[in-house]
Amino acid sequence: MLRRTDDAGFWDRIAPKYANDTIRDMAGYERTLDQTRQWLGRSDTVLELGCGTGTTALRLAPHVHQLLATDLSSGMVAIAREKAAAQQCTNAQFMTAMPETPASPKGNFDAVLAFNLLHLVRDRAAMVGQVHESLKPGGLFISKTPCLAEMNPLIRLAVPVAQWLGKAPHVAFFNAVALEDEMVSAGFTILERGRHGSGRKDARIFLVARKAGGQPSESRP
């Protein structure tokens, strides 16, 4: 099995291929982007955790004031910075950081984003708690997560083999109900849940959760 110290190395190794991979369900991806934009405001300061090579961050950056995107893989972040420079995106910054590690002082962000990340985090409770602390009162936690416990049971057999071969990182198995419960326990209120996939069944849950306190800005719901 991959150790904690190996996770970043795994993503570093596959970063070039990851950057060139096509999105399998582009329509579903666009639905997620559209819905996310509905919750963001032009004056918002936003943090994205697990940004990968920056594709989503660069799509959302024009719709917010400032976007900080982090990833544990320096290889992924390097590619994201190259893409940002090529697109002349000046309000998105990319840095290497663990998702459980504070990216800035507490209460600094209007929204925190985590797409295709929560199932990969070793200490998910710590990360969700850190997200809560990172948000301003009334801030939003927007996520989309593959719930592997809702998928084919054979995945439970395949994943350990792939990890033993060094071809898969750490992954956690849980369902959407368990994930929502964790967010509520951390102090969030669920505002929206959805499934944006184009197929008949989508194991990826899209959640919008709000931290208590404060007032939503005029530019968001």
URQUIZI-V241732 format. One record per run of one state. SS is the DSSP state (~ for helix, > for strand, _ for the rest). FROM is the first residue (numbers start at 0). TO is the last residue. If there is no record, write none. Layout:
# URQUIZI-V241732
ss=(SS SS)
from=(FROM FROM)
to=(TO TO)
This chain:
# URQUIZI-V241732
ss=(_ ~ _ ~ _ > _ ~ _ > _ ~ _ > _ > _ ~ _ ~ > _ ~ _ ~ _ ~ _ > _ > _)
from=(0 3 20 25 39 44 49 54 63 65 71 73 86 91 96 108 115 117 120 123 134 146 147 150 153 164 175 185 187 194 203 211)
to=(2 19 24 38 43 48 53 62 64 70 72 85 90 95 107 114 116 119 122 133 145 146 149 152 163 174 184 186 193 202 210 220)
